[in-house]
Amino acid sequence: MKSILFLLISGLLIAGNPYHKDVTSLDAIISALYEVISGEKGEARDWDRFRYLFHTSGTLRSVGKTKQGIIDTRVMSPNGYIEWAEPNLVGNGFFEREIGRQTETYRHVTHVFSTYDSRNSFSDKKPFARGINSIQLIYDNDRWWIISILWNSETKDDPLPQKYLRMKK
């Protein structure tokens, strides 16, 4: 009886969460990820929504080259990402959208190569950057969780391959 009551209360708490729809499908969580970081200059982001997408062990990592040409990564928790990115996202405006996707799933683990482009405003005609978000997710307890995001921006020397510019779910 206690376990039935626990399941009912848990279900009500989850269903009552305004962000629950964001984690009900793979498409929903990827869309929510892009939506929550995007907005016009001066527009606040819903960081509670952002945090809700991540597992408690979730991390974000960027990959790039230092001025010395060494490959380097920046590792952040969701809160660390917020602290690092918010001044730029809100101060300059930032819109990121998915322009291609490759998805692989085995049991509880899903890997998404999500190709993106970035603009400062929704109305900008051309992106200022493109790249790939490598997103690792799990499906557990009736919802999706982001475990890790590792992203790498396109460069002149390393343009995005055409195969990553198509939507293939």
N, C-alpha and C positions, 0 to 999 in steps of 0.2 A: 504494500500500500504506500509506504514512504517513497519508493522509487517511482511509482506512478505519479504521486503528487509532485515530486521533484521535476519530472519530465514536463508536466503541465505548467508549472511555474517557470521553468527554463524556457519553454516554448513561448509563453506569454511575454517574457522579458525580451527575447530575441525579436519576436514579431512586433513589439512596441518600439523597437529601436528605429529611429528615422533613417539609419544607414543600412539596415538589413537588406534592402533591395539591391544594394551595391555588391553584395557578396553571394548572391544566389546562383550566379552563373559565371562562367569564365568571361563571356562578353561583358557582363555587367561590371565585374571587378576591373577589367582593363579599361573600360570606358570611364569608370569612376576615377581611376588613377589619373588619367589625362585631364578629366574635368576639374578635379580638385586643385591641381597646380596651375591651371589656366585662368587668366583674368586680365582685365585692362589695368593700366597704370593706376595705382591708388586703391584698387579693389582688394579688399581683405579676402584671404583664402579660408576655407573651412578646415582648419587643421585637425579638429576632432574627427571629421570624416576621413581625412588622410590617415590618421592613426588607426582608425577602425579597420582599415584594409589589411594591416600588417599583423602577422603572428608576433607573439611577445619576443621571439628571437629574431625578428626581421631586421634586415640590414639593407643599406643602399651603398653602392660603390660606383665611383666614376673612374674611368681609365683615360689616361692621356700621357703625353710626353712632357718631360721637364725641358727647360731651356737647354740643358746639357744633352738632350736626346734620350734620356732614360725613361722607360715605361714606368709609370707610377700610378697608384690607386689612392683614392680618398675613401675611407670607410666611415660610414655614419649610421647611427640609429635613426629611426624616423624623427625623433626630436632633434637630433644633431643635424639632419637634413633641413628641417624647418629653420633652425637657427642660422645655418649657412646660406640657404637659398632665399628665405623670405625677403631680405632687403632688395635683392635683384628682381625677384618675381613681382613684388608689389611696387617697387620703386620705378621699374622700367616698363612694366607690363610684360606678360609672357603667355603665349598660347602654344601648346604642343598638341599635335594631333597624330594619330596613327595613320600611316600611309601604306603599310604592308605588314603581314603577319605570317609566321611559320609556327605551328604548334605541334608538340610531341607530348604524348601522355603514356605513362605506364602506371597502372594501379592508382595510387594516391598522389603521384607526383606528375606535375605538368610543367613543361618548359615552353616559354613563348619568346620567340625572337620578334619583337615588335618594332618595326621601322617607324621613325617619327620625323616630322619636320617642326621647326620652332619659329615663331614670329613674335614680335613685341605687341602686336594688336591683331585682333580678329580680322580687321579690314586690310592688313598688310597684303600686298599682292605677291610678294616673294618671301620665302623663309630666309632667315639669317643663318640657320644651321639645320643639319639633318644628321641622323645617326641611328643606332640600334640600341634598344633597351632589351637586355637579356633578363627575362623575368621568370623566377622559379616560384611555383605555387604548390600548395597542397589543398586537398579537399578533405576536411575533417569536421566532425560534429555539425553536419548539415550546412556547411558554408565553405567558401573559398578563403584562403589566407595567402598573402604575399609573404614568402620566406626571404626572398632576395631580389634585388634589382641591381644589375651591373650594366652601365651604359658606356658607349664609346661613340664619339662624334666622328662624322665623315671629315676627311681632309682632302686637299687637292691631290696629294700623292696616293691616297687610298679612298677612291670614290665608292659609294655603295654599289654592290653587285645588283644587277637587274633582278635576280631571283628573290631578293629581299624587298622589292618594291611592289610586290603583288600581295593581295589578301588571299591567304591559303589557310583556312582554319581547319 
